[in-house]
Amino acid sequence: MILPDPIRIYFDARAPQDGAALAAAFAPDAVVRDEGQSYHGPQAIRDWWSAAKAKYRHHADPIDATQSGDKTVVRATVTGDFPGSPATLSFSFGLSGDRITSLEIG
């Protein structure tokens, strides 16, 4: 499966060393929605990602990717320190050029 570069960067990033690269994959006005919360902009997204990695020590392995309108939807197996691990989650990415503009995890 070939993923667009910014999505590949998102899934390949390891905490904490890759936080700057992950943040750089997001557009200045990007929004992430996860667990009922929204995070706006690369710094808030990096902070959310770092906190989630520290709390859940999770890793997502992409299973497949499809196009749905203007979104790239990646299903991934997520393993970590949380009830129900492993779980299959959908990551719906909006892209513009070489940046992620939106991400909704569910």
Protein Blocks (a to p, Z undefined) as FASTA:
>chain_A
ZZdfklmmmmmpccfklmmmmmmmpcfkbccdeehiacedjklmmmmmmmmmmmnopacd
dfbdcdehjaccdddddddjdehiacddddddddehjacfbdcdZZ
